[in-house]
Amino acid sequence: MKKALFIVVALVLAVSVSLIGCAPPEEEAPDRVVIGISSDLSGPLKEIRASALTPIRLVYLDELNDAGGILLDEYGATYKVPVEVKEYDDGGVIATMLDNTEQLITVDEVDFMFGATGTAMISAQAPLVNSLGYVLLTFEGGATQMKDSLPGMPYVFVNLSFSDWYQMPVLAPMLKEKGAATAYIVWIQDLHGIEYNGMAGIAFAACNISVVKSVSISADPVTAAAQAPGIIADAKSYNPDVFCYFAYPPQVMPLTGQAIAQNFTPRAMIGGPGTNFGFYGLAWGGNTTGIMCFAVANNKTSPAMATMFNKVIAFMDGVGVGGYPGFYFFDPWGWPCYWSVMQIWQNAVESVGKVDQDALKDALKAGTFNTILSPTTTYKMFGAGGGLLDYKCHTGEIGQWQSGYVEIVAGTQVLDESYNLTSRASFLPNYVTTASFIYPKPGWP
């Protein structure tokens, strides 16, 4: 019995010693990495995705893959792998987008997640992706309301400029400087419209601009087109200095058409997503002169911006999507931010050296990145939670169509975070104007 016990103990000790001496198995090196995206490819925001993120990620990833791919030096000092994209269509339906997102993460097991299309979409997507422990890098979409939730979502990083980050605090003072006193606001019946209507009211009040009326327009394209004539007729009856139409292309286009048809000529017009795209300029031609939009940069902002804009437009010319010219997709609001996000993503992943969501989150949180926006691009973090691409890095907030192109414009003052007037040059030193602000807007040609 003692002999048997001795043998058992000896075997246990031998196995224990052998296990102590064994290194854990090496992690297998991946042969590629995959980005997961749920996009509106067939719904009301399909024009936005087609003109915003899609051209940027096509060009950026083509260049990256042509150079060998993304560096994962955990597996060797020069180990690079190609980057692929797995994209599902959600048709602009939140429930479908959430199903797609869960499929991409839990079934397809993609390596990285990029955001869905639009404010309402990313607001619904962010909590899900965060709960699954994945980093979410957003593109189209703002976060006026989501900011309050960011302290509890450490994996979420929002990257576009939006109403109070830092568009309205620039817009209201520049209108005030020109003597604007009244505004009429149209807003789409979804989160984008709710946020912009609310923040415009606050910024306008801080600049003594009275909102004479605020009306909603349907998110449904057919209904919106039917509502547009009545909305413009009503707005015209108020004769406002400023006409705001905070909506998406299915609302922006018929509202513009009706403003022209009814000879509605406010001193300033500013529209939401759609007004900033090249297809708006191509559709309305000389009628766009003086119309304002939201924009961060153009090809005059810096040599790096010029290179980016020129090559993306040339690429879209070459692929001939829908038979449209490359300028059709031109986006001076999103493209500067989205190209910067791609640079940040690549830099952060390569600094980690492998696919690791927690390490990537920490790299994004702590990093200072050299992008086309700024050599010191950072995120504004919200406690222990997620972040917003710092508005201090933006090279612009407001654009205006002049001679068939979107110029970056501003006034001499902006509102600070307490909504007190202050010098734009000192508060937003990275802001680059490319033309003087035209006010009042010329009449229709």
Backbone hydrogen bonds, N-H to C=O, Kabsch-Sander energy under -0.5 kcal/mol:
donor,donor_aa,acceptor,acceptor_aa,energy
5,L,1,M,-2.3
6,F,2,K,-2.3
7,I,3,K,-2.0
8,V,4,A,-2.1
9,V,5,L,-2.4
10,A,6,F,-2.4
11,L,7,I,-2.2
12,V,8,V,-2.3
13,L,9,V,-2.5
14,A,10,A,-2.3
15,V,11,L,-2.5
16,S,12,V,-2.5
17,V,13,L,-2.5
18,S,14,A,-2.2
19,L,15,V,-2.2
20,I,16,S,-2.2
21,G,17,V,-1.6
22,C,19,L,-1.1
33,V,82,P,-2.1
35,I,84,E,-2.8
36,G,112,F,-3.3
37,I,86,K,-2.4
39,S,37,I,-0.6
39,S,88,Y,-2.9
41,L,39,S,-1.2
46,K,43,G,-1.6
49,R,45,L,-2.1
50,A,46,K,-2.4
51,S,47,E,-1.4
52,A,48,I,-2.0
54,T,49,R,-1.7
56,I,52,A,-1.0
57,R,53,L,-2.7
58,L,54,T,-2.1
59,V,55,P,-2.2
60,Y,56,I,-2.8
61,L,57,R,-2.1
62,D,58,L,-1.8
63,E,59,V,-2.3
64,L,60,Y,-2.5
65,N,61,L,-2.8
66,D,62,D,-2.3
67,A,63,E,-1.2
68,G,65,N,-1.7
69,G,64,L,-2.5
70,I,81,V,-2.4
72,L,79,Y,-3.2
74,E,353,G,-1.9
75,Y,72,L,-1.8
76,G,73,D,-1.0
79,Y,76,G,-1.8
80,K,78,T,-0.6
81,V,70,I,-1.9
84,E,33,V,-2.9
84,E,82,P,-0.5
86,K,35,I,-3.1
87,E,85,V,-0.6
88,Y,37,I,-2.3
90,D,39,S,-3.0
91,G,39,S,-0.7
93,V,90,D,-2.0
94,I,92,G,-0.6
97,M,93,V,-2.4
98,L,94,I,-2.5
99,D,95,A,-2.0
100,N,96,T,-2.8
101,T,97,M,-2.6
102,E,98,L,-2.4
103,Q,99,D,-2.4
104,L,100,N,-2.7
105,I,101,T,-1.9
106,T,102,E,-2.9
107,V,102,E,-0.6
107,V,103,Q,-1.6
108,D,103,Q,-3.0
110,V,104,L,-2.4
111,D,34,V,-2.0
112,F,34,V,-1.7
113,M,135,V,-0.8
114,F,36,G,-2.5
115,G,137,L,-2.4
118,G,116,A,-0.7
118,G,140,E,-0.7
122,I,118,G,-2.5
123,S,119,T,-2.1
124,A,120,A,-1.4
125,Q,121,M,-2.3
126,A,122,I,-2.6
128,L,124,A,-0.7
129,V,125,Q,-2.4
130,N,126,A,-2.6
131,S,127,P,-2.1
132,L,128,L,-1.3
133,G,130,N,-1.6
134,Y,129,V,-2.0
136,L,155,Y,-3.0
137,L,113,M,-1.9
137,L,135,V,-0.5
138,T,136,L,-0.6
138,T,157,F,-2.3
139,F,140,E,-0.5
147,K,143,A,-1.9
148,D,145,Q,-1.3
149,S,146,M,-1.7
150,L,146,M,-1.2
150,L,147,K,-0.6
152,G,149,S,-1.8
153,M,150,L,-2.2
156,V,153,M,-1.7
157,F,136,L,-2.6
158,V,387,G,-2.5
160,L,141,G,-0.5
162,F,165,W,-1.4
165,W,162,F,-2.1
167,Q,162,F,-1.9
168,M,163,S,-3.4
170,V,167,Q,-1.4
171,L,167,Q,-2.8
172,A,168,M,-2.2
174,M,170,V,-1.4
175,L,171,L,-1.8
176,K,172,A,-2.3
177,E,173,P,-2.6
178,K,174,M,-0.8
179,G,176,K,-1.7
180,A,175,L,-2.3
183,A,210,S,-2.5
184,Y,242,V,-2.5
185,I,213,K,-2.7
186,V,244,C,-2.6
187,W,215,V,-2.3
188,I,246,F,-2.3
189,Q,217,I,-2.1
190,D,188,I,-2.4
194,I,190,D,-2.4
195,E,191,L,-2.6
196,Y,192,H,-2.4
197,N,193,G,-2.7
198,G,194,I,-2.1
199,M,195,E,-2.5
200,A,196,Y,-2.5
201,G,197,N,-1.9
202,I,198,G,-1.5
203,A,199,M,-2.5
204,F,200,A,-3.1
205,A,201,G,-1.9
206,A,202,I,-1.8
207,C,203,A,-0.8
207,C,204,F,-0.9
208,N,205,A,-1.5
209,I,204,F,-3.0
210,S,181,A,-3.0
210,S,208,N,-0.6
212,V,183,A,-2.3
212,V,210,S,-0.9
213,K,183,A,-0.9
215,V,185,I,-2.8
217,I,187,W,-2.0
224,A,220,D,-2.8
225,A,221,P,-2.2
226,A,222,V,-1.6
227,Q,223,T,-1.8
228,A,224,A,-1.8
231,I,227,Q,-2.1
232,I,228,A,-2.5
233,A,229,P,-2.2
234,D,230,G,-2.3
235,A,231,I,-2.8
236,K,232,I,-2.6
237,S,233,A,-1.4
238,Y,234,D,-0.8
238,Y,235,A,-1.1
239,N,235,A,-0.8
239,N,236,K,-0.8
242,V,182,T,-1.7
243,F,268,A,-2.5
244,C,184,Y,-2.9
244,C,242,V,-0.5
245,Y,270,I,-2.5
246,F,186,V,-2.7
247,A,245,Y,-1.3
251,Q,248,Y,-2.2
252,V,248,Y,-3.0
253,M,249,P,-2.3
255,L,251,Q,-2.0
256,T,252,V,-2.2
257,G,253,M,-2.4
258,Q,254,P,-2.3
259,A,255,L,-2.1
260,I,256,T,-2.0
261,A,257,G,-2.4
262,Q,258,Q,-2.6
263,N,260,I,-1.2
264,F,259,A,-2.7
265,T,263,N,-0.7
267,R,240,P,-0.5
268,A,241,D,-1.6
270,I,243,F,-2.3
271,G,292,M,-2.0
272,G,245,Y,-2.2
275,T,272,G,-2.4
277,F,274,G,-0.9
278,G,330,F,-1.8
279,F,328,Y,-1.6
280,Y,277,F,-1.2
281,G,277,F,-1.1
282,L,278,G,-2.4
283,A,279,F,-1.9
284,W,280,Y,-2.2
285,G,281,G,-1.9
287,N,284,W,-2.1
288,T,285,G,-1.9
289,T,286,G,-1.3
290,G,401,W,-3.3
291,I,288,T,-2.8
292,M,269,M,-3.4
293,C,399,G,-2.3
295,A,397,E,-1.2
296,V,332,P,-2.8
297,A,332,P,-1.9
301,T,298,N,-1.4
306,A,302,S,-2.4
307,T,303,P,-2.3
308,M,304,A,-2.1
309,F,305,M,-3.0
310,N,306,A,-2.6
311,K,307,T,-2.2
312,V,308,M,-2.2
313,I,309,F,-2.4
314,A,310,N,-2.3
315,F,311,K,-2.2
316,M,312,V,-2.4
317,D,313,I,-2.1
318,G,314,A,-2.0
319,V,315,F,-2.2
320,G,316,M,-1.4
321,V,316,M,-0.6
323,G,320,G,-1.9
324,Y,321,V,-2.1
328,Y,325,P,-1.5
329,F,326,G,-1.5
330,F,327,F,-1.4
335,W,331,D,-1.5
337,C,333,W,-0.6
337,C,334,G,-0.6
338,Y,334,G,-3.0
339,W,335,W,-2.8
340,S,336,P,-1.3
341,V,337,C,-2.2
342,M,338,Y,-2.2
343,Q,339,W,-2.0
344,I,340,S,-2.7
345,W,341,V,-3.4
346,Q,342,M,-2.5
347,N,343,Q,-2.5
348,A,344,I,-3.1
349,V,345,W,-2.7
350,E,346,Q,-2.6
351,S,347,N,-1.8
352,V,348,A,-1.5
353,G,349,V,-2.7
354,K,349,V,-0.5
356,D,354,K,-0.9
360,L,356,D,-2.7
361,K,357,Q,-2.6
362,D,358,D,-2.2
363,A,359,A,-2.2
364,L,360,L,-2.4
365,K,361,K,-2.3
366,A,362,D,-2.2
367,G,363,A,-1.6
369,F,377,T,-3.1
371,T,369,F,-0.8
371,T,374,S,-2.7
377,T,369,F,-2.8
377,T,374,S,-0.9
380,K,388,L,-3.6
381,M,379,Y,-0.8
382,F,386,G,-2.3
383,G,381,M,-0.7
385,G,382,F,-2.3
386,G,150,L,-2.4
387,G,156,V,-2.0
388,L,380,K,-2.0
389,L,158,V,-2.6
390,D,378,T,-2.3
393,C,390,D,-2.0
394,H,391,Y,-1.3
398,I,409,V,-0.6
399,G,293,C,-3.0
400,Q,407,E,-2.1
401,W,291,I,-2.9
402,Q,405,Y,-3.2
405,Y,402,Q,-0.9
407,E,400,Q,-2.8
407,E,405,Y,-0.7
409,V,398,I,-2.2
409,V,407,E,-0.6
414,V,422,T,-2.5
415,L,169,P,-2.1
416,D,420,N,-2.8
419,Y,416,D,-2.2
422,T,414,V,-2.6
424,R,412,T,-2.6
427,F,423,S,-2.2
428,L,424,R,-3.2
431,Y,428,L,-1.8
432,V,395,T,-2.6
433,T,431,Y,-0.5
434,T,408,I,-2.6
435,A,408,I,-1.2
439,Y,437,F,-0.6
441,K,267,R,-2.8
